[in-house]
């Protein structure tokens, strides 16, 4: 999609929803979640959060995240059943009600990152033994690991902690059998994701999965899968040359908008933030569209004949 078209529709965004007939409403970072007795309705909005707050509305973002997730749910359902019941609208997912597991299943295929919890940060500081795997000496930043590694973290705490499987069992978060099964499934999902992404010219670097148990106690894949918000992607074509030069890979970058707010405000303390520059919002929307088209192999087609809210309301009324 041409960036001029995005700029023309910069204000045509879905900020929030307030349906009264779908169940109890809970508000997530991106999604409005409606909880009924037998199902959950997830409406993906165009909210873009950082610094623990909403900083902008990105045209088409919610629609893209929902559609990318659906692509991956469909292409991994032979590995594990997922919570998808129906898709009444491009931005809406009706899901089976499950009890979420208290961990996030993080899988990493490369040693990278700059945060305090990243694999590269720990490795650079001298850590080699991570409990369920040991990394060899001599690794370089952004290097591919011999095998993907499983680095789960807590989920319902204010600040998530990375835990080894042994620690998960010791803290009685999950049984040994359940941790083993979650790791097996997560690695299988990641392998499938890497294979398909590479065929599309992308490297799936790392990701996180969420699992839940249905009413029969069956393990289910829930939430989202391999979206640009839950996963790190690099462009495959230039990776080897850039790595050999010691350069960072070409990556799907959302950081530029975050950095603009850091340069123009104190986003953790200011009560009101300045509005995001329209040209940066349009560029971020273009990048979401680009990764959608690369992952799915299809052009992104949006219905411009009506607002997203009108379209969703009509589709849900059916």
C-alpha positions as CSV (number, residue, x, y, z in Angstrom):
1,X,0.0,0.0,0.0
2,X,1.3,3.4,-1.0
3,X,2.3,5.6,1.9
4,X,0.2,8.4,0.5
5,X,-2.9,6.3,0.9
6,X,-1.9,5.6,4.5
7,X,-1.5,9.4,5.1
8,X,-4.9,10.0,3.7
9,X,-6.4,7.7,6.3
10,X,-4.2,8.6,9.2
11,X,-7.2,9.4,11.4
12,X,-9.3,6.4,10.4
13,X,-8.2,4.3,13.4
14,X,-10.0,2.1,15.9
15,X,-9.2,3.5,19.3
16,X,-11.6,1.5,21.5
17,X,-14.8,-0.4,21.4
18,X,-17.7,-0.5,23.9
19,X,-20.0,-3.4,23.0
20,X,-22.5,-4.3,25.6
21,X,-23.7,-7.7,24.3
22,X,-20.5,-9.6,24.2
23,X,-19.7,-10.1,27.9
24,X,-17.6,-8.5,30.5
25,X,-15.0,-6.1,29.0
26,X,-11.4,-6.0,29.8
27,X,-8.9,-3.7,28.1
28,X,-5.5,-4.9,27.0
29,X,-2.6,-3.0,25.4
30,X,-4.0,-3.5,21.9
31,X,-7.1,-5.6,22.3
32,X,-10.5,-5.1,23.9
33,X,-11.4,-8.4,25.4
34,X,-15.0,-9.5,26.0
35,X,-15.5,-12.5,28.3
36,X,-18.8,-14.5,28.0
37,X,-19.7,-17.7,29.7
38,X,-18.5,-20.0,26.9
39,X,-16.2,-17.8,24.7
40,X,-14.0,-14.8,24.5
41,X,-14.2,-12.1,21.8
42,X,-10.9,-10.3,21.0
43,X,-11.2,-7.0,19.1
44,X,-7.8,-5.8,17.9
45,X,-7.6,-2.0,18.0
46,X,-5.0,0.3,16.5
47,X,-3.5,1.3,19.9
48,X,0.3,1.4,20.1
49,X,1.7,1.2,23.6
50,X,5.1,1.8,25.1
51,X,6.3,3.1,28.4
52,X,3.3,1.3,30.0
53,X,0.9,3.6,28.2
54,X,-0.7,4.3,24.9
55,X,1.4,6.6,22.7
56,X,-0.2,6.5,19.3
57,X,-2.9,5.0,17.0
58,X,-1.4,3.2,14.0
59,X,-3.8,2.8,11.0
60,X,-4.6,-0.9,10.2
61,X,-2.4,-2.2,13.0
62,X,-5.1,-4.2,14.8
63,X,-6.4,-5.7,11.6
64,X,-2.9,-6.7,10.6
65,X,-2.0,-8.3,13.9
66,X,-5.2,-10.3,13.9
67,X,-4.7,-11.5,10.3
68,X,-1.1,-12.4,10.9
69,X,-2.1,-14.4,14.0
70,X,-4.8,-16.2,12.0
71,X,-2.3,-17.1,9.2
72,X,0.0,-18.7,11.8
73,X,-2.9,-20.4,13.8
74,X,-4.0,-22.0,10.5
75,X,-0.4,-23.1,9.6
76,X,0.4,-24.7,13.0
77,X,-2.9,-26.4,14.0
78,X,-1.4,-29.8,13.1
79,X,1.2,-29.2,15.9
80,X,-1.3,-28.1,18.6
81,X,-5.0,-27.1,18.7
82,X,-5.6,-23.4,19.1
83,X,-8.4,-21.3,20.6
84,X,-9.9,-20.0,17.4
85,X,-13.7,-20.5,17.0
86,X,-14.6,-18.0,14.4
87,X,-13.4,-14.8,12.6
88,X,-16.5,-12.6,12.1
89,X,-14.4,-9.6,11.1
90,X,-10.8,-8.9,10.0
91,X,-10.1,-7.3,13.4
92,X,-12.1,-9.8,15.5
93,X,-11.3,-13.2,16.8
94,X,-13.9,-15.3,18.7
95,X,-12.0,-17.8,20.9
96,X,-12.6,-20.8,23.1
97,X,-12.4,-19.9,26.8
98,X,-9.2,-21.4,28.3
99,X,-7.4,-21.0,31.6
100,X,-4.0,-19.4,30.8
101,X,-0.9,-21.0,32.1
102,X,1.1,-18.7,34.5
103,X,4.2,-18.6,32.2
104,X,5.1,-17.2,28.8
105,X,6.9,-19.7,26.6
106,X,9.8,-17.7,25.0
107,X,11.9,-19.4,22.3
108,X,15.1,-17.8,20.9
109,X,16.9,-18.9,17.8
110,X,19.6,-16.2,17.9
111,X,21.7,-14.6,20.6
112,X,20.7,-11.0,20.5
113,X,18.9,-8.2,22.4
114,X,19.8,-5.2,24.5
115,X,17.4,-5.4,27.5
116,X,18.4,-6.7,30.9
117,X,16.6,-10.0,30.3
118,X,18.0,-10.6,26.8
119,X,20.2,-13.6,26.1
120,X,23.0,-11.4,24.7
121,X,23.1,-9.2,27.8
122,X,23.4,-12.2,30.1
123,X,26.0,-13.8,27.8
124,X,28.1,-10.6,27.5
125,X,28.1,-10.4,31.4
126,X,29.6,-13.9,31.6
127,X,26.7,-16.2,32.0
128,X,26.9,-19.5,30.2
129,X,24.7,-21.9,32.1
130,X,21.0,-21.1,31.8
131,X,19.7,-24.1,33.7
132,X,18.2,-26.1,30.8
133,X,21.0,-25.3,28.3
134,X,24.6,-24.1,28.3
135,X,26.0,-21.8,25.7
136,X,29.5,-22.3,24.3
137,X,32.3,-19.7,24.5
138,X,33.0,-17.4,21.6
139,X,29.5,-16.5,20.4
140,X,29.0,-13.1,18.8
141,X,26.0,-10.8,19.0
142,X,23.2,-11.8,16.5
143,X,24.7,-15.2,15.9
144,X,22.4,-18.1,15.1
145,X,22.3,-20.7,17.9
146,X,23.0,-24.4,17.1
147,X,19.5,-25.2,18.4
148,X,16.7,-22.8,19.5
149,X,16.5,-22.4,23.3
150,X,13.6,-22.3,25.7
151,X,13.6,-19.3,28.1
152,X,10.2,-19.1,29.8
153,X,9.2,-16.3,32.0
154,X,6.5,-15.5,34.6
155,X,3.4,-13.9,33.3
156,X,1.2,-12.4,36.0
157,X,3.9,-10.5,37.9
158,X,4.5,-6.8,37.7
159,X,8.0,-7.4,36.4
160,X,8.3,-10.7,34.6
161,X,11.2,-13.0,35.6
162,X,13.0,-15.5,33.3
163,X,12.9,-18.9,34.9
164,X,14.4,-22.3,34.1
165,X,12.0,-25.3,33.8
166,X,13.5,-26.5,37.2
167,X,12.6,-23.2,38.8
168,X,9.0,-23.3,37.3
169,X,8.5,-26.8,38.9
170,X,10.2,-25.7,42.2
171,X,7.9,-22.7,42.5
172,X,4.9,-25.0,41.7
173,X,3.8,-22.9,38.7
174,X,3.5,-26.0,36.5
175,X,4.2,-29.8,36.9
176,X,7.3,-31.3,35.4
177,X,5.2,-33.1,32.7
178,X,3.4,-29.8,31.7
179,X,6.7,-27.8,31.5
180,X,8.2,-30.6,29.3
181,X,5.2,-30.6,27.0
182,X,5.1,-26.8,26.7
183,X,8.8,-26.7,25.8
184,X,8.3,-29.5,23.2
185,X,5.3,-27.7,21.6
186,X,6.9,-24.3,21.7
187,X,10.0,-25.5,19.9
188,X,7.9,-27.3,17.3
189,X,5.9,-24.1,16.7
190,X,9.1,-22.1,16.4
191,X,10.7,-24.5,13.9
192,X,7.6,-24.3,11.7
193,X,7.6,-20.5,12.0
194,X,11.3,-20.3,11.0
195,X,10.8,-22.5,8.0
196,X,7.8,-20.6,6.7
197,X,9.3,-17.2,7.5
198,X,12.6,-18.1,5.7
199,X,10.6,-19.1,2.6
200,X,9.2,-15.6,2.7
201,X,12.6,-13.9,3.0
202,X,12.4,-13.4,6.8
203,X,14.2,-14.8,9.8
204,X,12.1,-15.5,12.8
205,X,14.6,-14.6,15.5
206,X,12.6,-15.1,18.7
207,X,9.1,-15.1,19.9
208,X,6.7,-15.8,22.8
209,X,3.8,-18.2,23.0
210,X,0.9,-18.3,25.5
211,X,-0.9,-21.6,26.3
212,X,-4.0,-22.4,28.2
213,X,-6.1,-25.4,29.3
214,X,-9.6,-25.9,27.9
215,X,-12.5,-27.2,30.0
216,X,-11.3,-30.7,29.5
217,X,-7.7,-29.9,30.6
218,X,-6.3,-30.0,27.1
219,X,-3.3,-27.8,26.2
220,X,-4.2,-25.1,23.7
221,X,-2.3,-22.4,21.9
222,X,-4.0,-19.0,22.9
223,X,-3.6,-15.3,22.5
224,X,-1.5,-14.5,19.4
225,X,1.3,-16.2,17.4
226,X,4.3,-14.9,15.4
227,X,2.9,-11.4,15.1
228,X,5.4,-8.4,14.8
229,X,4.4,-7.4,18.3
230,X,5.2,-10.8,19.9
231,X,8.2,-11.8,17.7
232,X,11.4,-10.4,16.3
233,X,11.9,-10.6,12.6
234,X,15.1,-9.9,10.5
235,X,15.4,-9.8,6.7
236,X,17.1,-13.0,5.6
237,X,18.7,-11.8,2.4
238,X,21.3,-9.5,4.0
239,X,21.8,-11.3,7.3
240,X,25.0,-13.2,6.4
241,X,26.8,-10.3,4.9
242,X,25.9,-7.9,7.7
243,X,26.7,-10.4,10.4
244,X,30.2,-11.1,8.9
245,X,30.8,-7.3,8.9
246,X,29.7,-7.0,12.5
247,X,26.7,-5.0,11.5
248,X,23.2,-5.4,13.0
249,X,20.7,-7.2,10.8
250,X,18.0,-5.5,8.8
251,X,15.1,-5.7,11.2
252,X,11.4,-4.7,11.5
253,X,11.9,-1.6,13.6
254,X,9.3,0.1,15.8
255,X,11.8,1.7,18.0
256,X,12.0,5.0,16.0
257,X,8.6,6.1,17.3
258,X,9.5,5.2,20.8
259,X,12.7,7.2,20.6
260,X,10.9,10.2,19.3
261,X,8.8,10.3,22.5
262,X,11.9,9.9,24.6
263,X,13.5,12.8,22.8
264,X,10.5,15.1,23.0
265,X,9.0,14.3,26.4
266,X,9.4,12.3,29.6
267,X,7.0,9.5,28.7
268,X,7.2,7.8,32.1
269,X,6.3,11.0,34.0
270,X,4.5,13.5,31.8
271,X,0.8,13.4,32.4
272,X,0.1,14.4,28.7
273,X,2.4,13.4,25.8
274,X,2.8,15.4,22.6
275,X,0.9,13.9,19.6
276,X,2.9,11.5,17.5
277,X,4.1,13.1,14.2
278,X,1.8,11.9,11.4
279,X,4.8,11.1,9.1
280,X,6.1,8.7,11.8
281,X,2.7,7.1,12.3
282,X,2.3,6.6,8.6
283,X,5.8,5.0,8.3
284,X,5.1,2.6,11.2
285,X,1.8,1.6,9.5
286,X,3.6,1.0,6.3
287,X,6.1,-1.3,8.1
288,X,3.2,-3.3,9.6
289,X,1.7,-3.7,6.1
290,X,5.1,-4.8,4.7
291,X,5.6,-7.5,7.2
292,X,2.0,-8.7,6.8
293,X,2.6,-9.0,3.1
294,X,5.9,-10.8,3.5
295,X,4.6,-13.3,6.1
296,X,1.3,-14.1,4.4
297,X,2.4,-13.8,0.8
298,X,-0.7,-11.8,0.1
299,X,-1.3,-8.1,-0.6
300,X,-3.0,-6.2,2.2
301,X,-6.5,-5.2,1.2
302,X,-8.5,-2.9,3.5
303,X,-12.1,-2.0,3.1
304,X,-12.1,1.8,2.7
305,X,-15.9,2.0,2.1
306,X,-16.7,2.3,5.8
307,X,-15.0,3.0,9.1
308,X,-13.5,0.1,11.0
309,X,-16.0,0.6,13.8
310,X,-19.0,0.5,11.5
311,X,-17.6,-2.6,9.8
312,X,-17.0,-4.5,13.0
313,X,-20.4,-3.5,14.4
314,X,-22.2,-4.8,11.3
315,X,-20.2,-8.0,11.2
316,X,-20.7,-8.8,14.9
317,X,-24.4,-8.1,14.6
318,X,-24.7,-11.1,12.3
